Structures are given as C-alpha cells and as structure tokens.
Amino acid sequence: MPKSETLLMSYIVCDLLSKSDQTVAHEAWVKIIEGMQEDFKKAGALRQTVSQIWNRKGTFKLGFMW
C-alpha cells in the first residue's frame, strides 16, 4: 500500500486549569471524534492524536495533532 503524502498538519495546545478539567476535556474530545470520525476520513484526514503535555510541573495541557 503506497504511503499517502501529507499536505497539511495542525497542532493545537489546550491549557487547562486543573487535572479534572484536563480529564473532562479529553473525554469530550474523544466523544466528538467518535461521532465525526467518518466525516474526517472522507475529508482526507489520515490520523488524529491527543497527548498530555508534561513540560512544566503544575500545568495541565493537552496537545491535539491532525
């Protein structure tokens, strides 16, 4: 299977106030993606990831990459 050429990549950082806000934001995002996954695929999205950013103690961040 030939590898697709990526034409666009987007990375968004979301700053949150607490660990519980971070958990709620992640769960909400998963629900959004599950409901729209087929539409994103049809539009050409190859992958989407969510990651926790650990670069500073006491901060709560999520990174979203398309």
mmCIF file of the N, C-alpha and C atoms, coordinates in Angstrom:
data_MODEL
# 
_entry.id   MODEL 
# 
loop_
_atom_site.group_PDB 
_atom_site.id 
_atom_site.type_symbol 
_atom_site.label_atom_id 
_atom_site.label_alt_id 
_atom_site.label_comp_id 
_atom_site.label_asym_id 
_atom_site.label_entity_id 
_atom_site.label_seq_id 
_atom_site.pdbx_PDB_ins_code 
_atom_site.Cartn_x 
_atom_site.Cartn_y 
_atom_site.Cartn_z 
_atom_site.occupancy 
_atom_site.B_iso_or_equiv 
_atom_site.pdbx_formal_charge 
_atom_site.auth_seq_id 
_atom_site.auth_comp_id 
_atom_site.auth_asym_id 
_atom_site.auth_atom_id 
_atom_site.pdbx_PDB_model_num 
ATOM 1   N N  . MET A 1 1  ? 0.846   -1.173 0.000  1.00 0.00 ? 1  MET A N  1 
ATOM 2   C CA . MET A 1 1  ? 0.000   0.000  0.000  1.00 0.00 ? 1  MET A CA 1 
ATOM 3   C C  . MET A 1 1  ? 0.896   1.242  0.000  1.00 0.00 ? 1  MET A C  1 
ATOM 4   N N  . PRO A 1 2  ? 0.714   2.134  -0.966 1.00 0.00 ? 2  PRO A N  1 
ATOM 5   C CA . PRO A 1 2  ? 1.553   3.335  -1.009 1.00 0.00 ? 2  PRO A CA 1 
ATOM 6   C C  . PRO A 1 2  ? 1.226   4.292  0.137  1.00 0.00 ? 2  PRO A C  1 
ATOM 7   N N  . LYS A 1 3  ? 2.249   4.953  0.629  1.00 0.00 ? 3  LYS A N  1 
ATOM 8   C CA . LYS A 1 3  ? 2.069   5.900  1.732  1.00 0.00 ? 3  LYS A CA 1 
ATOM 9   C C  . LYS A 1 3  ? 1.506   7.207  1.184  1.00 0.00 ? 3  LYS A C  1 
ATOM 10  N N  . SER A 1 4  ? 0.466   7.744  1.830  1.00 0.00 ? 4  SER A N  1 
ATOM 11  C CA . SER A 1 4  ? -0.147  9.000  1.409  1.00 0.00 ? 4  SER A CA 1 
ATOM 12  C C  . SER A 1 4  ? 0.763   10.171 1.741  1.00 0.00 ? 4  SER A C  1 
ATOM 13  N N  . GLU A 1 5  ? 0.762   11.154 0.861  1.00 0.00 ? 5  GLU A N  1 
ATOM 14  C CA . GLU A 1 5  ? 1.527   12.367 1.114  1.00 0.00 ? 5  GLU A CA 1 
ATOM 15  C C  . GLU A 1 5  ? 0.687   13.300 1.980  1.00 0.00 ? 5  GLU A C  1 
ATOM 16  N N  . THR A 1 6  ? 1.240   13.737 3.089  1.00 0.00 ? 6  THR A N  1 
ATOM 17  C CA . THR A 1 6  ? 0.525   14.645 3.976  1.00 0.00 ? 6  THR A CA 1 
ATOM 18  C C  . THR A 1 6  ? 0.682   16.064 3.453  1.00 0.00 ? 6  THR A C  1 
ATOM 19  N N  . LEU A 1 7  ? -0.440  16.732 3.242  1.00 0.00 ? 7  LEU A N  1 
ATOM 20  C CA . LEU A 1 7  ? -0.418  18.082 2.709  1.00 0.00 ? 7  LEU A CA 1 
ATOM 21  C C  . LEU A 1 7  ? -0.561  19.152 3.786  1.00 0.00 ? 7  LEU A C  1 
ATOM 22  N N  . LEU A 1 8  ? -1.152  18.783 4.908  1.00 0.00 ? 8  LEU A N  1 
ATOM 23  C CA . LEU A 1 8  ? -1.397  19.748 5.969  1.00 0.00 ? 8  LEU A CA 1 
ATOM 24  C C  . LEU A 1 8  ? -1.350  19.050 7.319  1.00 0.00 ? 8  LEU A C  1 
ATOM 25  N N  . MET A 1 9  ? -0.700  19.695 8.284  1.00 0.00 ? 9  MET A N  1 
ATOM 26  C CA . MET A 1 9  ? -0.681  19.176 9.647  1.00 0.00 ? 9  MET A CA 1 
ATOM 27  C C  . MET A 1 9  ? -1.036  20.335 10.574 1.00 0.00 ? 9  MET A C  1 
ATOM 28  N N  . SER A 1 10 ? -1.836  20.061 11.587 1.00 0.00 ? 10 SER A N  1 
ATOM 29  C CA . SER A 1 10 ? -2.241  21.077 12.545 1.00 0.00 ? 10 SER A CA 1 
ATOM 30  C C  . SER A 1 10 ? -1.943  20.569 13.949 1.00 0.00 ? 10 SER A C  1 
ATOM 31  N N  . TYR A 1 11 ? -1.406  21.450 14.799 1.00 0.00 ? 11 TYR A N  1 
ATOM 32  C CA . TYR A 1 11 ? -1.145  21.089 16.194 1.00 0.00 ? 11 TYR A CA 1 
ATOM 33  C C  . TYR A 1 11 ? -1.708  22.198 17.074 1.00 0.00 ? 11 TYR A C  1 
ATOM 34  N N  . ILE A 1 12 ? -2.592  21.812 17.987 1.00 0.00 ? 12 ILE A N  1 
ATOM 35  C CA . ILE A 1 12 ? -3.253  22.764 18.870 1.00 0.00 ? 12 ILE A CA 1 
ATOM 36  C C  . ILE A 1 12 ? -2.927  22.389 20.308 1.00 0.00 ? 12 ILE A C  1 
ATOM 37  N N  . VAL A 1 13 ? -2.570  23.389 21.127 1.00 0.00 ? 13 VAL A N  1 
ATOM 38  C CA . VAL A 1 13 ? -2.319  23.166 22.549 1.00 0.00 ? 13 VAL A CA 1 
ATOM 39  C C  . VAL A 1 13 ? -3.458  23.802 23.336 1.00 0.00 ? 13 VAL A C  1 
ATOM 40  N N  . CYS A 1 14 ? -3.995  23.041 24.261 1.00 0.00 ? 14 CYS A N  1 
ATOM 41  C CA . CYS A 1 14 ? -5.096  23.499 25.103 1.00 0.00 ? 14 CYS A CA 1 
ATOM 42  C C  . CYS A 1 14 ? -4.602  23.573 26.544 1.00 0.00 ? 14 CYS A C  1 
ATOM 43  N N  . ASP A 1 15 ? -4.577  24.775 27.118 1.00 0.00 ? 15 ASP A N  1 
ATOM 44  C CA . ASP A 1 15 ? -4.190  24.974 28.524 1.00 0.00 ? 15 ASP A CA 1 
ATOM 45  C C  . ASP A 1 15 ? -5.433  24.866 29.394 1.00 0.00 ? 15 ASP A C  1 
ATOM 46  N N  . LEU A 1 16 ? -5.326  24.078 30.462 1.00 0.00 ? 16 LEU A N  1 
ATOM 47  C CA . LEU A 1 16 ? -6.463  23.862 31.358 1.00 0.00 ? 16 LEU A CA 1 
ATOM 48  C C  . LEU A 1 16 ? -6.089  24.245 32.782 1.00 0.00 ? 16 LEU A C  1 
ATOM 49  N N  . LEU A 1 17 ? -7.101  24.449 33.620 1.00 0.00 ? 17 LEU A N  1 
ATOM 50  C CA . LEU A 1 17 ? -6.857  24.933 34.979 1.00 0.00 ? 17 LEU A CA 1 
ATOM 51  C C  . LEU A 1 17 ? -6.531  23.844 35.989 1.00 0.00 ? 17 LEU A C  1 
ATOM 52  N N  . SER A 1 18 ? -6.993  22.605 35.731 1.00 0.00 ? 18 SER A N  1 
ATOM 53  C CA . SER A 1 18 ? -6.787  21.542 36.715 1.00 0.00 ? 18 SER A CA 1 
ATOM 54  C C  . SER A 1 18 ? -6.736  20.184 36.020 1.00 0.00 ? 18 SER A C  1 
ATOM 55  N N  . LYS A 1 19 ? -6.316  19.181 36.775 1.00 0.00 ? 19 LYS A N  1 
ATOM 56  C CA . LYS A 1 19 ? -6.281  17.815 36.258 1.00 0.00 ? 19 LYS A CA 1 
ATOM 57  C C  . LYS A 1 19 ? -7.690  17.342 35.902 1.00 0.00 ? 19 LYS A C  1 
ATOM 58  N N  . SER A 1 20 ? -8.672  17.704 36.721 1.00 0.00 ? 20 SER A N  1 
ATOM 59  C CA . SER A 1 20 ? -10.045 17.282 36.423 1.00 0.00 ? 20 SER A CA 1 
ATOM 60  C C  . SER A 1 20 ? -10.553 17.951 35.142 1.00 0.00 ? 20 SER A C  1 
ATOM 61  N N  . ASP A 1 21 ? -10.208 19.228 34.917 1.00 0.00 ? 21 ASP A N  1 
ATOM 62  C CA . ASP A 1 21 ? -10.571 19.886 33.653 1.00 0.00 ? 21 ASP A CA 1 
ATOM 63  C C  . ASP A 1 21 ? -9.917  19.178 32.472 1.00 0.00 ? 21 ASP A C  1 
ATOM 64  N N  . GLN A 1 22 ? -8.677  18.755 32.665 1.00 0.00 ? 22 GLN A N  1 
ATOM 65  C CA . GLN A 1 22 ? -7.954  18.054 31.613 1.00 0.00 ? 22 GLN A CA 1 
ATOM 66  C C  . GLN A 1 22 ? -8.648  16.728 31.268 1.00 0.00 ? 22 GLN A C  1 
ATOM 67  N N  . THR A 1 23 ? -9.067  16.010 32.282 1.00 0.00 ? 23 THR A N  1 
ATOM 68  C CA . THR A 1 23 ? -9.758  14.733 32.081 1.00 0.00 ? 23 THR A CA 1 
ATOM 69  C C  . THR A 1 23 ? -11.080 14.941 31.348 1.00 0.00 ? 23 THR A C  1 
ATOM 70  N N  . VAL A 1 24 ? -11.840 15.928 31.766 1.00 0.00 ? 24 VAL A N  1 
ATOM 71  C CA . VAL A 1 24 ? -13.129 16.216 31.130 1.00 0.00 ? 24 VAL A CA 1 
ATOM 72  C C  . VAL A 1 24 ? -12.919 16.644 29.677 1.00 0.00 ? 24 VAL A C  1 
ATOM 73  N N  . ALA A 1 25 ? -11.927 17.483 29.419 1.00 0.00 ? 25 ALA A N  1 
ATOM 74  C CA . ALA A 1 25 ? -11.652 17.934 28.049 1.00 0.00 ? 25 ALA A CA 1 
ATOM 75  C C  . ALA A 1 25 ? -11.269 16.754 27.156 1.00 0.00 ? 25 ALA A C  1 
ATOM 76  N N  . HIS A 1 26 ? -10.449 15.856 27.674 1.00 0.00 ? 26 HIS A N  1 
ATOM 77  C CA . HIS A 1 26 ? -10.047 14.690 26.889 1.00 0.00 ? 26 HIS A CA 1 
ATOM 78  C C  . HIS A 1 26 ? -11.255 13.811 26.574 1.00 0.00 ? 26 HIS A C  1 
ATOM 79  N N  . GLU A 1 27 ? -12.094 13.542 27.565 1.00 0.00 ? 27 GLU A N  1 
ATOM 80  C CA . GLU A 1 27 ? -13.277 12.706 27.351 1.00 0.00 ? 27 GLU A CA 1 
ATOM 81  C C  . GLU A 1 27 ? -14.237 13.352 26.352 1.00 0.00 ? 27 GLU A C  1 
ATOM 82  N N  . ALA A 1 28 ? -14.421 14.663 26.443 1.00 0.00 ? 28 ALA A N  1 
ATOM 83  C CA . ALA A 1 28 ? -15.296 15.373 25.500 1.00 0.00 ? 28 ALA A CA 1 
ATOM 84  C C  . ALA A 1 28 ? -14.746 15.279 24.087 1.00 0.00 ? 28 ALA A C  1 
ATOM 85  N N  . TRP A 1 29 ? -13.426 15.422 23.951 1.00 0.00 ? 29 TRP A N  1 
ATOM 86  C CA . TRP A 1 29 ? -12.809 15.352 22.626 1.00 0.00 ? 29 TRP A CA 1 
ATOM 87  C C  . TRP A 1 29 ? -12.985 13.969 22.008 1.00 0.00 ? 29 TRP A C  1 
ATOM 88  N N  . VAL A 1 30 ? -12.812 12.938 22.802 1.00 0.00 ? 30 VAL A N  1 
ATOM 89  C CA . VAL A 1 30 ? -12.986 11.569 22.302 1.00 0.00 ? 30 VAL A CA 1 
ATOM 90  C C  . VAL A 1 30 ? -14.407 11.379 21.773 1.00 0.00 ? 30 VAL A C  1 
ATOM 91  N N  . LYS A 1 31 ? -15.399 11.888 22.491 1.00 0.00 ? 31 LYS A N  1 
ATOM 92  C CA . LYS A 1 31 ? -16.788 11.772 22.037 1.00 0.00 ? 31 LYS A CA 1 
ATOM 93  C C  . LYS A 1 31 ? -17.016 12.521 20.725 1.00 0.00 ? 31 LYS A C  1 
ATOM 94  N N  . ILE A 1 32 ? -16.431 13.698 20.599 1.00 0.00 ? 32 ILE A N  1 
ATOM 95  C CA . ILE A 1 32 ? -16.568 14.482 19.359 1.00 0.00 ? 32 ILE A CA 1 
ATOM 96  C C  . ILE A 1 32 ? -15.971 13.721 18.187 1.00 0.00 ? 32 ILE A C  1 
ATOM 97  N N  . ILE A 1 33 ? -14.767 13.210 18.371 1.00 0.00 ? 33 ILE A N  1 
ATOM 98  C CA . ILE A 1 33 ? -14.076 12.495 17.289 1.00 0.00 ? 33 ILE A CA 1 
ATOM 99  C C  . ILE A 1 33 ? -14.820 11.228 16.916 1.00 0.00 ? 33 ILE A C  1 
ATOM 100 N N  . GLU A 1 34 ? -15.299 10.473 17.895 1.00 0.00 ? 34 GLU A N  1 
ATOM 101 C CA . GLU A 1 34 ? -16.029 9.241  17.588 1.00 0.00 ? 34 GLU A CA 1 
ATOM 102 C C  . GLU A 1 34 ? -17.245 9.524  16.723 1.00 0.00 ? 34 GLU A C  1 
ATOM 103 N N  . GLY A 1 35 ? -17.945 10.609 17.005 1.00 0.00 ? 35 GLY A N  1 
ATOM 104 C CA . GLY A 1 35 ? -19.137 10.943 16.250 1.00 0.00 ? 35 GLY A CA 1 
ATOM 105 C C  . GLY A 1 35 ? -18.868 11.475 14.853 1.00 0.00 ? 35 GLY A C  1 
ATOM 106 N N  . MET A 1 36 ? -17.668 11.985 14.631 1.00 0.00 ? 36 MET A N  1 
ATOM 107 C CA . MET A 1 36 ? -17.353 12.616 13.347 1.00 0.00 ? 36 MET A CA 1 
ATOM 108 C C  . MET A 1 36 ? -16.236 11.906 12.585 1.00 0.00 ? 36 MET A C  1 
ATOM 109 N N  . GLN A 1 37 ? -15.771 10.781 13.082 1.00 0.00 ? 37 GLN A N  1 
ATOM 110 C CA . GLN A 1 37 ? -14.614 10.109 12.507 1.00 0.00 ? 37 GLN A CA 1 
ATOM 111 C C  . GLN A 1 37 ? -14.774 9.823  11.007 1.00 0.00 ? 37 GLN A C  1 
ATOM 112 N N  . GLU A 1 38 ? -15.905 9.322  10.602 1.00 0.00 ? 38 GLU A N  1 
ATOM 113 C CA . GLU A 1 38 ? -16.110 9.006  9.188  1.00 0.00 ? 38 GLU A CA 1 
ATOM 114 C C  . GLU A 1 38 ? -16.081 10.261 8.326  1.00 0.00 ? 38 GLU A C  1 
ATOM 115 N N  . ASP A 1 39 ? -16.642 11.360 8.820  1.00 0.00 ? 39 ASP A N  1 
ATOM 116 C CA . ASP A 1 39 ? -16.606 12.621 8.065  1.00 0.00 ? 39 ASP A CA 1 
ATOM 117 C C  . ASP A 1 39 ? -15.174 13.108 7.893  1.00 0.00 ? 39 ASP A C  1 
ATOM 118 N N  . PHE A 1 40 ? -14.366 12.993 8.949  1.00 0.00 ? 40 PHE A N  1 
ATOM 119 C CA . PHE A 1 40 ? -12.963 13.403 8.859  1.00 0.00 ? 40 PHE A CA 1 
ATOM 120 C C  . PHE A 1 40 ? -12.211 12.536 7.845  1.00 0.00 ? 40 PHE A C  1 
ATOM 121 N N  . LYS A 1 41 ? -12.469 11.240 7.860  1.00 0.00 ? 41 LYS A N  1 
ATOM 122 C CA . LYS A 1 41 ? -11.813 10.343 6.906  1.00 0.00 ? 41 LYS A CA 1 
ATOM 123 C C  . LYS A 1 41 ? -12.188 10.699 5.480  1.00 0.00 ? 41 LYS A C  1 
ATOM 124 N N  . LYS A 1 42 ? -13.468 10.950 5.246  1.00 0.00 ? 42 LYS A N  1 
ATOM 125 C CA . LYS A 1 42 ? -13.930 11.328 3.900  1.00 0.00 ? 42 LYS A CA 1 
ATOM 126 C C  . LYS A 1 42 ? -13.290 12.631 3.440  1.00 0.00 ? 42 LYS A C  1 
ATOM 127 N N  . ALA A 1 43 ? -13.015 13.531 4.382  1.00 0.00 ? 43 ALA A N  1 
ATOM 128 C CA . ALA A 1 43 ? -12.390 14.809 4.058  1.00 0.00 ? 43 ALA A CA 1 
ATOM 129 C C  . ALA A 1 43 ? -10.879 14.678 3.853  1.00 0.00 ? 43 ALA A C  1 
ATOM 130 N N  . GLY A 1 44 ? -10.330 13.473 4.098  1.00 0.00 ? 44 GLY A N  1 
ATOM 131 C CA . GLY A 1 44 ? -8.913  13.240 3.840  1.00 0.00 ? 44 GLY A CA 1 
ATOM 132 C C  . GLY A 1 44 ? -8.025  13.173 5.070  1.00 0.00 ? 44 GLY A C  1 
ATOM 133 N N  . ALA A 1 45 ? -8.595  13.235 6.259  1.00 0.00 ? 45 ALA A N  1 
ATOM 134 C CA . ALA A 1 45 ? -7.776  13.138 7.470  1.00 0.00 ? 45 ALA A CA 1 
ATOM 135 C C  . ALA A 1 45 ? -7.145  11.753 7.558  1.00 0.00 ? 45 ALA A C  1 
ATOM 136 N N  . LEU A 1 46 ? -5.860  11.712 7.818  1.00 0.00 ? 46 LEU A N  1 
ATOM 137 C CA . LEU A 1 46 ? -5.136  10.445 7.915  1.00 0.00 ? 46 LEU A CA 1 
ATOM 138 C C  . LEU A 1 46 ? -5.086  9.932  9.340  1.00 0.00 ? 46 LEU A C  1 
ATOM 139 N N  . ARG A 1 47 ? -4.912  10.832 10.303 1.00 0.00 ? 47 ARG A N  1 
ATOM 140 C CA . ARG A 1 47 ? -4.852  10.427 11.700 1.00 0.00 ? 47 ARG A CA 1 
ATOM 141 C C  . ARG A 1 47 ? -5.066  11.641 12.590 1.00 0.00 ? 47 ARG A C  1 
ATOM 142 N N  . GLN A 1 48 ? -5.408  11.361 13.832 1.00 0.00 ? 48 GLN A N  1 
ATOM 143 C CA . GLN A 1 48 ? -5.605  12.398 14.835 1.00 0.00 ? 48 GLN A CA 1 
ATOM 144 C C  . GLN A 1 48 ? -5.162  11.817 16.166 1.00 0.00 ? 48 GLN A C  1 
ATOM 145 N N  . THR A 1 49 ? -4.377  12.584 16.913 1.00 0.00 ? 49 THR A N  1 
ATOM 146 C CA . THR A 1 49 ? -3.918  12.118 18.223 1.00 0.00 ? 49 THR A CA 1 
ATOM 147 C C  . THR A 1 49 ? -4.116  13.205 19.268 1.00 0.00 ? 49 THR A C  1 
ATOM 148 N N  . VAL A 1 50 ? -4.290  12.756 20.507 1.00 0.00 ? 50 VAL A N  1 
ATOM 149 C CA . VAL A 1 50 ? -4.358  13.658 21.656 1.00 0.00 ? 50 VAL A CA 1 
ATOM 150 C C  . VAL A 1 50 ? -3.267  13.212 22.614 1.00 0.00 ? 50 VAL A C  1 
ATOM 151 N N  . SER A 1 51 ? -2.496  14.151 23.115 1.00 0.00 ? 51 SER A N  1 
ATOM 152 C CA . SER A 1 51 ? -1.439  13.784 24.058 1.00 0.00 ? 51 SER A CA 1 
ATOM 153 C C  . SER A 1 51 ? -1.393  14.774 25.211 1.00 0.00 ? 51 SER A C  1 
ATOM 154 N N  . GLN A 1 52 ? -1.010  14.268 26.357 1.00 0.00 ? 52 GLN A N  1 
ATOM 155 C CA . GLN A 1 52 ? -0.816  15.123 27.520 1.00 0.00 ? 52 GLN A CA 1 
ATOM 156 C C  . GLN A 1 52 ? 0.579   15.709 27.450 1.00 0.00 ? 52 GLN A C  1 
ATOM 157 N N  . ILE A 1 53 ? 0.691   17.002 27.704 1.00 0.00 ? 53 ILE A N  1 
ATOM 158 C CA . ILE A 1 53 ? 1.985   17.691 27.673 1.00 0.00 ? 53 ILE A CA 1 
ATOM 159 C C  . ILE A 1 53 ? 2.483   17.830 29.111 1.00 0.00 ? 53 ILE A C  1 
ATOM 160 N N  . TRP A 1 54 ? 3.674   17.332 29.358 1.00 0.00 ? 54 TRP A N  1 
ATOM 161 C CA . TRP A 1 54 ? 4.230   17.258 30.716 1.00 0.00 ? 54 TRP A CA 1 
ATOM 162 C C  . TRP A 1 54 ? 5.416   18.196 30.914 1.00 0.00 ? 54 TRP A C  1 
ATOM 163 N N  . ASN A 1 55 ? 5.512   19.294 30.218 1.00 0.00 ? 55 ASN A N  1 
ATOM 164 C CA . ASN A 1 55 ? 6.743   20.067 30.237 1.00 0.00 ? 55 ASN A CA 1 
ATOM 165 C C  . ASN A 1 55 ? 6.941   20.984 31.450 1.00 0.00 ? 55 ASN A C  1 
ATOM 166 N N  . ARG A 1 56 ? 5.915   21.187 32.273 1.00 0.00 ? 56 ARG A N  1 
ATOM 167 C CA . ARG A 1 56 ? 6.080   22.007 33.483 1.00 0.00 ? 56 ARG A CA 1 
ATOM 168 C C  . ARG A 1 56 ? 5.227   21.452 34.609 1.00 0.00 ? 56 ARG A C  1 
ATOM 169 N N  . LYS A 1 57 ? 5.814   21.382 35.779 1.00 0.00 ? 57 LYS A N  1 
ATOM 170 C CA . LYS A 1 57 ? 5.083   20.899 36.953 1.00 0.00 ? 57 LYS A CA 1 
ATOM 171 C C  . LYS A 1 57 ? 3.948   21.877 37.281 1.00 0.00 ? 57 LYS A C  1 
ATOM 172 N N  . GLY A 1 58 ? 2.773   21.322 37.587 1.00 0.00 ? 58 GLY A N  1 
ATOM 173 C CA . GLY A 1 58 ? 1.643   22.154 37.965 1.00 0.00 ? 58 GLY A CA 1 
ATOM 174 C C  . GLY A 1 58 ? 0.841   22.723 36.808 1.00 0.00 ? 58 GLY A C  1 
ATOM 175 N N  . THR A 1 59 ? 1.180   22.361 35.576 1.00 0.00 ? 59 THR A N  1 
ATOM 176 C CA . THR A 1 59 ? 0.394   22.808 34.434 1.00 0.00 ? 59 THR A CA 1 
ATOM 177 C C  . THR A 1 59 ? -0.377  21.628 33.861 1.00 0.00 ? 59 THR A C  1 
ATOM 178 N N  . PHE A 1 60 ? -1.461  21.933 33.201 1.00 0.00 ? 60 PHE A N  1 
ATOM 179 C CA . PHE A 1 60 ? -2.332  20.904 32.643 1.00 0.00 ? 60 PHE A CA 1 
ATOM 180 C C  . PHE A 1 60 ? -2.613  21.265 31.198 1.00 0.00 ? 60 PHE A C  1 
ATOM 181 N N  . LYS A 1 61 ? -2.020  20.492 30.281 1.00 0.00 ? 61 LYS A N  1 
ATOM 182 C CA . LYS A 1 61 ? -2.135  20.790 28.863 1.00 0.00 ? 61 LYS A CA 1 
ATOM 183 C C  . LYS A 1 61 ? -2.418  19.531 28.062 1.00 0.00 ? 61 LYS A C  1 
ATOM 184 N N  . LEU A 1 62 ? -3.174  19.713 26.999 1.00 0.00 ? 62 LEU A N  1 
ATOM 185 C CA . LEU A 1 62 ? -3.385  18.653 26.022 1.00 0.00 ? 62 LEU A CA 1 
ATOM 186 C C  . LEU A 1 62 ? -2.935  19.170 24.663 1.00 0.00 ? 62 LEU A C  1 
ATOM 187 N N  . GLY A 1 63 ? -2.357  18.284 23.865 1.00 0.00 ? 63 GLY A N  1 
ATOM 188 C CA . GLY A 1 63 ? -1.971  18.627 22.502 1.00 0.00 ? 63 GLY A CA 1 
ATOM 189 C C  . GLY A 1 63 ? -2.795  17.795 21.529 1.00 0.00 ? 63 GLY A C  1 
ATOM 190 N N  . PHE A 1 64 ? -3.338  18.454 20.519 1.00 0.00 ? 64 PHE A N  1 
ATOM 191 C CA . PHE A 1 64 ? -4.158  17.802 19.504 1.00 0.00 ? 64 PHE A CA 1 
ATOM 192 C C  . PHE A 1 64 ? -3.447  17.928 18.166 1.00 0.00 ? 64 PHE A C  1 
ATOM 193 N N  . MET A 1 65 ? -3.114  16.790 17.549 1.00 0.00 ? 65 MET A N  1 
ATOM 194 C CA . MET A 1 65 ? -2.420  16.816 16.259 1.00 0.00 ? 65 MET A CA 1 
ATOM 195 C C  . MET A 1 65 ? -3.275  16.153 15.201 1.00 0.00 ? 65 MET A C  1 
ATOM 196 N N  . TRP A 1 66 ? -3.355  16.811 14.061 1.00 0.00 ? 66 TRP A N  1 
ATOM 197 C CA . TRP A 1 66 ? -4.071  16.291 12.889 1.00 0.00 ? 66 TRP A CA 1 
ATOM 198 C C  . TRP A 1 66 ? -3.069  16.065 11.797 1.00 0.00 ? 66 TRP A C  1 
# 
